[in-house]
């Protein structure tokens, strides 16, 4: 079940600069990519400050591997190791947490190479190809004998389990690879954080209230709130089968706290990603001090205020506009969607302009283009792109 830190219900004074200018995007911009089409190239300019900060979490766990051959995460015989060789897996892209976890397992546990699929295979390598999770099921069905499986996030992993479970012999939860691993986070432009403190606190007030509502709804499947959550999730994901959605919710835990006893600290995870992505060439601009990078990257200031002092006052008559990018149909980010559907952002005086994209690198591209102020995405692409654009 989702975990949350209890609040002290005090008010926070809204210090928003009343003279600030809000950039408004007219209409809904939707970017779709079937993999890593939105890859941001490294910048060569120097800066002492990071352009992006992480200000909240979304969830832990919530993904999984499916395959058309029997596989185990704990191979004890040469045959069990060899079963992985030559297989081709779809991943959301090289900078996704799913890709990172599978790469680490293949290299560290199997002793094989994890390389991009180009049409031929070798029994001593495992292969990957970038496919958006929303497309993995159909891509697998359309390419039988070419792609052996994939590593999607929920609800698409749950969809494959429910609809193809009879025919596929292997399903491995991401939590079985690393219990309580980090996944999606809330990121923001550092410049936006420094000049729009009140707006950020309003956003987080609505966002945290929404995630608590989701958590409560999931505790009672007979409640009207649970029915409402299913309605919201169906609309967002396009999945009408509530069995799939129910299974998807069971596979993850929602949380907004940056500090949590579950899993590794985000700072530690960030350092791990920096070192690994540097070795893989995903981070092309070396980070000399990963610890200092992580300390600056994970910004506790705003969430600490929400937790220690309580949410802001409500401002339904004083609306501000915030531009937010998030992933298409990803229930890791259902807190944002539920908050919009329930009117919680309006309650705190926030009008959201949302931009939906296929993956984390696309969210980071929106930041670079100046299209969004806040983005919700996986931790790994946030780390790699921020490092490359220092």
GUPATI-246531 format. One record per residue (C-alpha): x, y, z; residue in one letter. Coordinates in steps of 0.1 Angstrom, whole numbers, padded with zeros to 4 digits. Example, Ala and Ser with C-alpha at 12.3 -4.5 7.8 and 13.67 -1.06 7.14 Angstrom:
REM GUPATI-246531
<node c1="0123" c2="-0045" c3="0078" rest="A"/>
<node c1="0137" c2="-0011" c3="0071" rest="S"/>
***
This chain:
REM GUPATI-246531
<node c1="0000" c2="0000" c3="0000" rest="X"/>
<node c1="0011" c2="0036" c3="-0006" rest="X"/>
<node c1="0031" c2="0052" c3="0022" rest="X"/>
<node c1="0028" c2="0089" c3="0033" rest="X"/>
<node c1="0043" c2="0111" c3="0060" rest="X"/>
<node c1="0017" c2="0127" c3="0083" rest="X"/>
<node c1="0013" c2="0164" c3="0082" rest="X"/>
<node c1="0014" c2="0192" c3="0107" rest="X"/>
<node c1="-0017" c2="0211" c3="0095" rest="X"/>
<node c1="-0003" c2="0247" c3="0098" rest="X"/>
<node c1="-0005" c2="0273" c3="0071" rest="X"/>
<node c1="0024" c2="0285" c3="0049" rest="X"/>
<node c1="0025" c2="0321" c3="0040" rest="X"/>
<node c1="0023" c2="0326" c3="0003" rest="X"/>
<node c1="0054" c2="0346" c3="-0007" rest="X"/>
<node c1="0047" c2="0346" c3="-0044" rest="X"/>
<node c1="0059" c2="0377" c3="-0062" rest="X"/>
<node c1="0027" c2="0393" c3="-0074" rest="X"/>
<node c1="0045" c2="0411" c3="-0102" rest="X"/>
<node c1="0059" c2="0379" c3="-0118" rest="X"/>
<node c1="0051" c2="0371" c3="-0154" rest="X"/>
<node c1="0037" c2="0337" c3="-0162" rest="X"/>
<node c1="0043" c2="0323" c3="-0197" rest="X"/>
<node c1="0011" c2="0306" c3="-0210" rest="X"/>
<node c1="0010" c2="0280" c3="-0237" rest="X"/>
<node c1="-0022" c2="0281" c3="-0256" rest="X"/>
<node c1="-0038" c2="0247" c3="-0262" rest="X"/>
<node c1="-0025" c2="0212" c3="-0256" rest="X"/>
<node c1="0008" c2="0202" c3="-0271" rest="X"/>
<node c1="0013" c2="0164" c3="-0275" rest="X"/>
<node c1="0046" c2="0148" c3="-0284" rest="X"/>
<node c1="0047" c2="0111" c3="-0292" rest="X"/>
<node c1="0078" c2="0091" c3="-0296" rest="X"/>
<node c1="0083" c2="0053" c3="-0301" rest="X"/>
<node c1="0115" c2="0051" c3="-0281" rest="X"/>
<node c1="0142" c2="0076" c3="-0277" rest="X"/>
<node c1="0134" c2="0100" c3="-0305" rest="X"/>
<node c1="0138" c2="0130" c3="-0281" rest="X"/>
<node c1="0174" c2="0125" c3="-0272" rest="X"/>
<node c1="0190" c2="0157" c3="-0259" rest="X"/>
<node c1="0226" c2="0162" c3="-0270" rest="X"/>
<node c1="0252" c2="0174" c3="-0245" rest="X"/>
<node c1="0260" c2="0211" c3="-0242" rest="X"/>
<node c1="0296" c2="0223" c3="-0239" rest="X"/>
<node c1="0290" c2="0254" c3="-0219" rest="X"/>
<node c1="0301" c2="0255" c3="-0182" rest="X"/>
<node c1="0278" c2="0264" c3="-0153" rest="X"/>
<node c1="0282" c2="0260" c3="-0115" rest="X"/>
<node c1="0245" c2="0254" c3="-0109" rest="X"/>
<node c1="0223" c2="0226" c3="-0122" rest="X"/>
<node c1="0194" c2="0236" c3="-0145" rest="X"/>
<node c1="0170" c2="0211" c3="-0131" rest="X"/>
<node c1="0162" c2="0200" c3="-0095" rest="X"/>
<node c1="0141" c2="0172" c3="-0082" rest="X"/>
<node c1="0114" c2="0184" c3="-0057" rest="X"/>
<node c1="0092" c2="0154" c3="-0050" rest="X"/>
<node c1="0088" c2="0117" c3="-0058" rest="X"/>
<node c1="0059" c2="0100" c3="-0075" rest="X"/>
<node c1="0064" c2="0063" c3="-0068" rest="X"/>
<node c1="0086" c2="0033" c3="-0062" rest="X"/>
<node c1="0085" c2="0001" c3="-0082" rest="X"/>
<node c1="0058" c2="-0004" c3="-0109" rest="X"/>
<node c1="0074" c2="-0021" c3="-0139" rest="X"/>
<node c1="0083" c2="-0056" c3="-0151" rest="X"/>
<node c1="0099" c2="-0079" c3="-0176" rest="X"/>
<node c1="0079" c2="-0102" c3="-0198" rest="X"/>
<node c1="0095" c2="-0129" c3="-0221" rest="X"/>
<node c1="0085" c2="-0157" c3="-0244" rest="X"/>
<node c1="0111" c2="-0181" c3="-0229" rest="X"/>
<node c1="0115" c2="-0194" c3="-0192" rest="X"/>
<node c1="0139" c2="-0171" c3="-0174" rest="X"/>
<node c1="0151" c2="-0166" c3="-0138" rest="X"/>
<node c1="0168" c2="-0137" c3="-0120" rest="X"/>
<node c1="0188" c2="-0163" c3="-0100" rest="X"/>
<node c1="0204" c2="-0186" c3="-0125" rest="X"/>
<node c1="0222" c2="-0214" c3="-0108" rest="X"/>
<node c1="0232" c2="-0235" c3="-0138" rest="X"/>
<node c1="0249" c2="-0227" c3="-0171" rest="X"/>
<node c1="0217" c2="-0236" c3="-0188" rest="X"/>
<node c1="0197" c2="-0210" c3="-0169" rest="X"/>
<node c1="0224" c2="-0183" c3="-0177" rest="X"/>
<node c1="0224" c2="-0194" c3="-0213" rest="X"/>
<node c1="0186" c2="-0190" c3="-0216" rest="X"/>
<node c1="0191" c2="-0152" c3="-0216" rest="X"/>
<node c1="0217" c2="-0152" c3="-0244" rest="X"/>
<node c1="0206" c2="-0139" c3="-0278" rest="X"/>
<node c1="0172" c2="-0126" c3="-0265" rest="X"/>
<node c1="0160" c2="-0092" c3="-0277" rest="X"/>
<node c1="0141" c2="-0070" c3="-0252" rest="X"/>
<node c1="0122" c2="-0038" c3="-0258" rest="X"/>
<node c1="0130" c2="-0011" c3="-0233" rest="X"/>
<node c1="0117" c2="0025" c3="-0230" rest="X"/>
<node c1="0151" c2="0038" c3="-0240" rest="X"/>
<node c1="0187" c2="0038" c3="-0228" rest="X"/>
<node c1="0182" c2="0064" c3="-0201" rest="X"/>
<node c1="0151" c2="0048" c3="-0185" rest="X"/>
<node c1="0152" c2="0031" c3="-0151" rest="X"/>
<node c1="0139" c2="-0001" c3="-0168" rest="X"/>
<node c1="0168" c2="-0002" c3="-0192" rest="X"/>
<node c1="0193" c2="0007" c3="-0165" rest="X"/>
<node c1="0181" c2="-0022" c3="-0143" rest="X"/>
<node c1="0181" c2="-0048" c3="-0171" rest="X"/>
<node c1="0216" c2="-0036" c3="-0183" rest="X"/>
<node c1="0230" c2="-0040" c3="-0147" rest="X"/>
<node c1="0215" c2="-0075" c3="-0144" rest="X"/>
<node c1="0228" c2="-0087" c3="-0177" rest="X"/>
<node c1="0263" c2="-0073" c3="-0172" rest="X"/>
<node c1="0268" c2="-0079" c3="-0134" rest="X"/>
<node c1="0248" c2="-0111" c3="-0129" rest="X"/>
<node c1="0249" c2="-0129" c3="-0162" rest="X"/>
<node c1="0284" c2="-0117" c3="-0173" rest="X"/>
<node c1="0271" c2="-0109" c3="-0208" rest="X"/>
<node c1="0270" c2="-0077" c3="-0229" rest="X"/>
<node c1="0238" c2="-0057" c3="-0233" rest="X"/>
<node c1="0238" c2="-0042" c3="-0267" rest="X"/>
<node c1="0214" c2="-0025" c3="-0291" rest="X"/>
<node c1="0197" c2="-0049" c3="-0316" rest="X"/>
<node c1="0207" c2="-0043" c3="-0352" rest="X"/>
<node c1="0192" c2="-0074" c3="-0369" rest="X"/>
<node c1="0215" c2="-0102" c3="-0358" rest="X"/>
<node c1="0221" c2="-0120" c3="-0325" rest="X"/>
<node c1="0248" c2="-0139" c3="-0306" rest="X"/>
<node c1="0243" c2="-0164" c3="-0278" rest="X"/>
<node c1="0267" c2="-0145" c3="-0255" rest="X"/>
<node c1="0249" c2="-0112" c3="-0256" rest="X"/>
<node c1="0215" c2="-0098" c3="-0247" rest="X"/>
<node c1="0199" c2="-0072" c3="-0269" rest="X"/>
<node c1="0177" c2="-0042" c3="-0266" rest="X"/>
<node c1="0156" c2="-0020" c3="-0288" rest="X"/>
<node c1="0138" c2="0013" c3="-0278" rest="X"/>
<node c1="0100" c2="0010" c3="-0279" rest="X"/>
<node c1="0076" c2="0032" c3="-0259" rest="X"/>
<node c1="0058" c2="0010" c3="-0233" rest="X"/>
<node c1="0023" c2="0019" c3="-0247" rest="X"/>
<node c1="0034" c2="0002" c3="-0279" rest="X"/>
<node c1="0052" c2="-0028" c3="-0265" rest="X"/>
<node c1="0023" c2="-0053" c3="-0265" rest="X"/>
<node c1="0014" c2="-0047" c3="-0301" rest="X"/>
<node c1="0050" c2="-0045" c3="-0312" rest="X"/>
<node c1="0057" c2="-0078" c3="-0296" rest="X"/>
<node c1="0026" c2="-0094" c3="-0313" rest="X"/>
<node c1="0035" c2="-0080" c3="-0347" rest="X"/>
<node c1="0072" c2="-0091" c3="-0345" rest="X"/>
<node c1="0069" c2="-0127" c3="-0332" rest="X"/>
<node c1="0102" c2="-0144" c3="-0333" rest="X"/>
<node c1="0122" c2="-0111" c3="-0335" rest="X"/>
<node c1="0115" c2="-0095" c3="-0301" rest="X"/>
<node c1="0114" c2="-0119" c3="-0272" rest="X"/>
<node c1="0100" c2="-0096" c3="-0246" rest="X"/>
<node c1="0101" c2="-0062" c3="-0230" rest="X"/>
<node c1="0104" c2="-0041" c3="-0198" rest="X"/>
<node c1="0074" c2="-0017" c3="-0197" rest="X"/>
<node c1="0061" c2="0003" c3="-0169" rest="X"/>
<node c1="0025" c2="0000" c3="-0156" rest="X"/>
<node c1="-0002" c2="-0001" c3="-0166" rest="X"/>
<node c1="0013" c2="-0016" c3="-0198" rest="X"/>
<node c1="0031" c2="-0043" c3="-0179" rest="X"/>
<node c1="-0001" c2="-0053" c3="-0161" rest="X"/>
<node c1="-0019" c2="-0052" c3="-0195" rest="X"/>
<node c1="0005" c2="-0077" c3="-0209" rest="X"/>
<node c1="0003" c2="-0099" c3="-0178" rest="X"/>
<node c1="-0035" c2="-0100" c3="-0180" rest="X"/>
<node c1="-0039" c2="-0104" c3="-0217" rest="X"/>
<node c1="-0009" c2="-0125" c3="-0226" rest="X"/>
<node c1="-0003" c2="-0143" c3="-0193" rest="X"/>
<node c1="-0015" c2="-0177" c3="-0206" rest="X"/>
<node c1="0010" c2="-0177" c3="-0235" rest="X"/>
<node c1="0041" c2="-0162" c3="-0219" rest="X"/>
<node c1="0062" c2="-0182" c3="-0194" rest="X"/>
<node c1="0081" c2="-0153" c3="-0178" rest="X"/>
<node c1="0070" c2="-0123" c3="-0158" rest="X"/>
<node c1="0095" c2="-0106" c3="-0135" rest="X"/>
<node c1="0086" c2="-0076" c3="-0114" rest="X"/>
<node c1="0111" c2="-0047" c3="-0112" rest="X"/>
<node c1="0107" c2="-0049" c3="-0074" rest="X"/>
<node c1="0122" c2="-0085" c3="-0076" rest="X"/>
<node c1="0153" c2="-0069" c3="-0093" rest="X"/>
<node c1="0156" c2="-0041" c3="-0067" rest="X"/>
<node c1="0130" c2="-0038" c3="-0039" rest="X"/>
<node c1="0116" c2="-0003" c3="-0036" rest="X"/>
<node c1="0137" c2="0011" c3="-0064" rest="X"/>
<node c1="0131" c2="0047" c3="-0074" rest="X"/>
<node c1="0111" c2="0055" c3="-0104" rest="X"/>
<node c1="0092" c2="0087" c3="-0114" rest="X"/>
<node c1="0100" c2="0121" c3="-0098" rest="X"/>
<node c1="0088" c2="0157" c3="-0100" rest="X"/>
<node c1="0114" c2="0179" c3="-0116" rest="X"/>
<node c1="0115" c2="0217" c3="-0120" rest="X"/>
<node c1="0136" c2="0243" c3="-0136" rest="X"/>
<node c1="0160" c2="0257" c3="-0110" rest="X"/>
<node c1="0154" c2="0292" c3="-0122" rest="X"/>
<node c1="0116" c2="0287" c3="-0119" rest="X"/>
<node c1="0120" c2="0275" c3="-0083" rest="X"/>
<node c1="0141" c2="0305" c3="-0073" rest="X"/>
<node c1="0116" c2="0331" c3="-0086" rest="X"/>
<node c1="0082" c2="0313" c3="-0080" rest="X"/>
<node c1="0084" c2="0299" c3="-0045" rest="X"/>
<node c1="0047" c2="0305" c3="-0038" rest="X"/>
<node c1="0036" c2="0289" c3="-0071" rest="X"/>
<node c1="0057" c2="0258" c3="-0064" rest="X"/>
<node c1="0043" c2="0254" c3="-0029" rest="X"/>
<node c1="0008" c2="0257" c3="-0043" rest="X"/>
<node c1="0015" c2="0231" c3="-0069" rest="X"/>
<node c1="0030" c2="0207" c3="-0043" rest="X"/>
<node c1="0001" c2="0213" c3="-0019" rest="X"/>
<node c1="-0024" c2="0201" c3="-0046" rest="X"/>
<node c1="-0001" c2="0173" c3="-0058" rest="X"/>
<node c1="0004" c2="0158" c3="-0023" rest="X"/>
<node c1="-0033" c2="0161" c3="-0015" rest="X"/>
<node c1="-0041" c2="0143" c3="-0047" rest="X"/>
<node c1="-0016" c2="0114" c3="-0040" rest="X"/>
<node c1="-0031" c2="0110" c3="-0005" rest="X"/>
<node c1="-0066" c2="0108" c3="-0021" rest="X"/>
<node c1="-0053" c2="0081" c3="-0045" rest="X"/>
<node c1="-0038" c2="0062" c3="-0016" rest="X"/>
<node c1="-0070" c2="0063" c3="0004" rest="X"/>
<node c1="-0091" c2="0053" c3="-0026" rest="X"/>
<node c1="-0069" c2="0022" c3="-0032" rest="X"/>
<node c1="-0075" c2="0009" c3="0004" rest="X"/>
<node c1="-0112" c2="0002" c3="-0003" rest="X"/>
<node c1="-0122" c2="-0012" c3="-0036" rest="X"/>
<node c1="-0159" c2="-0009" c3="-0027" rest="X"/>
<node c1="-0157" c2="0029" c3="-0021" rest="X"/>
<node c1="-0170" c2="0056" c3="-0044" rest="X"/>
<node c1="-0135" c2="0071" c3="-0044" rest="X"/>
<node c1="-0121" c2="0038" c3="-0058" rest="X"/>
<node c1="-0147" c2="0039" c3="-0085" rest="X"/>
<node c1="-0138" c2="0075" c3="-0093" rest="X"/>
<node c1="-0101" c2="0066" c3="-0094" rest="X"/>
<node c1="-0109" c2="0038" c3="-0119" rest="X"/>
<node c1="-0129" c2="0063" c3="-0140" rest="X"/>
<node c1="-0100" c2="0088" c3="-0140" rest="X"/>
<node c1="-0074" c2="0061" c3="-0148" rest="X"/>
<node c1="-0094" c2="0046" c3="-0176" rest="X"/>
<node c1="-0098" c2="0081" c3="-0192" rest="X"/>
<node c1="-0061" c2="0088" c3="-0188" rest="X"/>
<node c1="-0047" c2="0054" c3="-0200" rest="X"/>
<node c1="-0074" c2="0044" c3="-0225" rest="X"/>
<node c1="-0075" c2="0010" c3="-0207" rest="X"/>
<node c1="-0111" c2="0000" c3="-0199" rest="X"/>
<node c1="-0104" c2="-0033" c3="-0183" rest="X"/>
<node c1="-0105" c2="-0026" c3="-0146" rest="X"/>
<node c1="-0087" c2="-0059" c3="-0139" rest="X"/>
<node c1="-0057" c2="-0046" c3="-0157" rest="X"/>
<node c1="-0058" c2="-0013" c3="-0138" rest="X"/>
<node c1="-0063" c2="-0030" c3="-0104" rest="X"/>
<node c1="-0033" c2="-0053" c3="-0111" rest="X"/>
<node c1="-0012" c2="-0023" c3="-0121" rest="X"/>
<node c1="-0019" c2="-0004" c3="-0089" rest="X"/>
<node c1="-0009" c2="-0035" c3="-0069" rest="X"/>
<node c1="0026" c2="-0034" c3="-0084" rest="X"/>
<node c1="0037" c2="0001" c3="-0072" rest="X"/>
<node c1="0037" c2="0024" c3="-0042" rest="X"/>
<node c1="0029" c2="0061" c3="-0044" rest="X"/>
<node c1="0049" c2="0086" c3="-0023" rest="X"/>
<node c1="0058" c2="0122" c3="-0026" rest="X"/>
<node c1="0085" c2="0123" c3="0002" rest="X"/>
<node c1="0121" c2="0127" c3="-0009" rest="X"/>
<node c1="0132" c2="0112" c3="0024" rest="X"/>
<node c1="0117" c2="0077" c3="0029" rest="X"/>
<node c1="0128" c2="0045" c3="0047" rest="X"/>
<node c1="0118" c2="0026" c3="0016" rest="X"/>
<node c1="0146" c2="0018" c3="-0008" rest="X"/>
<node c1="0178" c2="0038" c3="-0012" rest="X"/>
<node c1="0180" c2="0076" c3="-0008" rest="X"/>
<node c1="0176" c2="0095" c3="-0040" rest="X"/>
<node c1="0210" c2="0111" c3="-0036" rest="X"/>
<node c1="0226" c2="0076" c3="-0035" rest="X"/>
<node c1="0206" c2="0065" c3="-0065" rest="X"/>
<node c1="0216" c2="0097" c3="-0084" rest="X"/>
<node c1="0253" c2="0090" c3="-0077" rest="X"/>
<node c1="0249" c2="0055" c3="-0089" rest="X"/>
<node c1="0233" c2="0066" c3="-0121" rest="X"/>
<node c1="0260" c2="0092" c3="-0127" rest="X"/>
<node c1="0288" c2="0067" c3="-0124" rest="X"/>
<node c1="0270" c2="0040" c3="-0145" rest="X"/>
<node c1="0258" c2="0064" c3="-0172" rest="X"/>
<node c1="0293" c2="0079" c3="-0175" rest="X"/>
<node c1="0307" c2="0045" c3="-0181" rest="X"/>
<node c1="0281" c2="0038" c3="-0207" rest="X"/>
<node c1="0286" c2="0071" c3="-0225" rest="X"/>
<node c1="0250" c2="0083" c3="-0218" rest="X"/>
<node c1="0265" c2="0111" c3="-0197" rest="X"/>
<node c1="0289" c2="0127" c3="-0221" rest="X"/>
<node c1="0300" c2="0156" c3="-0199" rest="X"/>
<node c1="0320" c2="0141" c3="-0170" rest="X"/>
<node c1="0308" c2="0147" c3="-0134" rest="X"/>
<node c1="0339" c2="0152" c3="-0112" rest="X"/>
<node c1="0320" c2="0151" c3="-0079" rest="X"/>
<node c1="0288" c2="0129" c3="-0081" rest="X"/>
<node c1="0281" c2="0135" c3="-0044" rest="X"/>
<node c1="0280" c2="0172" c3="-0048" rest="X"/>
<node c1="0259" c2="0169" c3="-0080" rest="X"/>
<node c1="0234" c2="0147" c3="-0061" rest="X"/>
<node c1="0232" c2="0170" c3="-0032" rest="X"/>
<node c1="0223" c2="0200" c3="-0054" rest="X"/>
<node c1="0201" c2="0180" c3="-0077" rest="X"/>
<node c1="0178" c2="0167" c3="-0050" rest="X"/>
<node c1="0162" c2="0198" c3="-0037" rest="X"/>
<node c1="0145" c2="0192" c3="-0003" rest="X"/>
<node c1="0135" c2="0228" c3="0004" rest="X"/>
<node c1="0100" c2="0228" c3="-0009" rest="X"/>
<node c1="0089" c2="0194" c3="0002" rest="X"/>
<node c1="0104" c2="0199" c3="0037" rest="X"/>
<node c1="0082" c2="0230" c3="0041" rest="X"/>
<node c1="0051" c2="0212" c3="0030" rest="X"/>
<node c1="0058" c2="0183" c3="0054" rest="X"/>
<node c1="0070" c2="0205" c3="0084" rest="X"/>
<node c1="0046" c2="0234" c3="0081" rest="X"/>
<node c1="0016" c2="0220" c3="0062" rest="X"/>
<node c1="0000" c2="0229" c3="0028" rest="X"/>
<node c1="-0005" c2="0265" c3="0017" rest="X"/>
<node c1="-0037" c2="0283" c3="0020" rest="X"/>
<node c1="-0063" c2="0278" c3="-0008" rest="X"/>
<node c1="-0065" c2="0305" c3="-0034" rest="X"/>
<node c1="-0094" c2="0296" c3="-0058" rest="X"/>
<node c1="-0099" c2="0333" c3="-0067" rest="X"/>
<node c1="-0062" c2="0340" c3="-0074" rest="X"/>
<node c1="-0052" c2="0317" c3="-0102" rest="X"/>
<node c1="-0016" c2="0313" c3="-0115" rest="X"/>
<node c1="-0006" c2="0292" c3="-0145" rest="X"/>
<node c1="0020" c2="0265" c3="-0144" rest="X"/>
<node c1="0031" c2="0245" c3="-0174" rest="X"/>
<node c1="0037" c2="0208" c3="-0167" rest="X"/>
<node c1="0050" c2="0180" c3="-0188" rest="X"/>
<node c1="0043" c2="0143" c3="-0181" rest="X"/>
<node c1="0041" c2="0109" c3="-0197" rest="X"/>
<node c1="0013" c2="0095" c3="-0218" rest="X"/>
<node c1="-0009" c2="0070" c3="-0199" rest="X"/>
<node c1="0017" c2="0064" c3="-0171" rest="X"/>
<node c1="-0001" c2="0056" c3="-0139" rest="X"/>
<node c1="0030" c2="0063" c3="-0119" rest="X"/>
<node c1="0019" c2="0099" c3="-0125" rest="X"/>
<node c1="-0018" c2="0094" c3="-0117" rest="X"/>
<node c1="-0015" c2="0119" c3="-0088" rest="X"/>
<node c1="-0012" c2="0148" c3="-0112" rest="X"/>
<node c1="-0041" c2="0136" c3="-0133" rest="X"/>
<node c1="-0063" c2="0129" c3="-0103" rest="X"/>
<node c1="-0055" c2="0163" c3="-0089" rest="X"/>
<node c1="-0067" c2="0179" c3="-0122" rest="X"/>
<node c1="-0098" c2="0158" c3="-0124" rest="X"/>
<node c1="-0108" c2="0165" c3="-0088" rest="X"/>
<node c1="-0102" c2="0202" c3="-0090" rest="X"/>
<node c1="-0075" c2="0202" c3="-0064" rest="X"/>
<node c1="-0051" c2="0224" c3="-0084" rest="X"/>
<node c1="-0078" c2="0250" c3="-0088" rest="X"/>
<node c1="-0085" c2="0247" c3="-0051" rest="X"/>
<node c1="-0049" c2="0260" c3="-0045" rest="X"/>
<node c1="-0052" c2="0286" c3="-0073" rest="X"/>
<node c1="-0032" c2="0268" c3="-0099" rest="X"/>
<node c1="-0042" c2="0265" c3="-0136" rest="X"/>
<node c1="-0022" c2="0237" c3="-0153" rest="X"/>
<node c1="-0012" c2="0237" c3="-0189" rest="X"/>
<node c1="-0002" c2="0201" c3="-0195" rest="X"/>
<node c1="0020" c2="0186" c3="-0222" rest="X"/>
<node c1="0020" c2="0149" c3="-0227" rest="X"/>
<node c1="0050" c2="0131" c3="-0241" rest="X"/>
<node c1="0061" c2="0095" c3="-0246" rest="X"/>
<node c1="0092" c2="0093" c3="-0224" rest="X"/>
<node c1="0115" c2="0110" c3="-0200" rest="X"/>
<node c1="0140" c2="0123" c3="-0225" rest="X"/>
<node c1="0111" c2="0140" c3="-0242" rest="X"/>
<node c1="0102" c2="0158" c3="-0210" rest="X"/>
<node c1="0137" c2="0170" c3="-0207" rest="X"/>
<node c1="0136" c2="0183" c3="-0242" rest="X"/>
<node c1="0105" c2="0203" c3="-0233" rest="X"/>
<node c1="0125" c2="0219" c3="-0204" rest="X"/>
<node c1="0153" c2="0228" c3="-0229" rest="X"/>
<node c1="0128" c2="0243" c3="-0253" rest="X"/>
<node c1="0113" c2="0264" c3="-0225" rest="X"/>
<node c1="0079" c2="0248" c3="-0229" rest="X"/>
<node c1="0074" c2="0237" c3="-0193" rest="X"/>
<node c1="0082" c2="0248" c3="-0158" rest="X"/>
<node c1="0077" c2="0214" c3="-0140" rest="X"/>
<node c1="0080" c2="0179" c3="-0154" rest="X"/>
<node c1="0072" c2="0144" c3="-0142" rest="X"/>
<node c1="0095" c2="0117" c3="-0155" rest="X"/>
<node c1="0118" c2="0089" c3="-0145" rest="X"/>
<node c1="0149" c2="0097" c3="-0123" rest="X"/>
<node c1="0175" c2="0083" c3="-0148" rest="X"/>
<node c1="0167" c2="0106" c3="-0178" rest="X"/>
<node c1="0164" c2="0136" c3="-0154" rest="X"/>
<node c1="0199" c2="0128" c3="-0141" rest="X"/>
<node c1="0216" c2="0121" c3="-0175" rest="X"/>
<node c1="0201" c2="0152" c3="-0193" rest="X"/>
<node c1="0208" c2="0175" c3="-0164" rest="X"/>
<node c1="0244" c2="0163" c3="-0162" rest="X"/>
<node c1="0249" c2="0168" c3="-0200" rest="X"/>
<node c1="0234" c2="0203" c3="-0199" rest="X"/>
<node c1="0254" c2="0218" c3="-0171" rest="X"/>
***
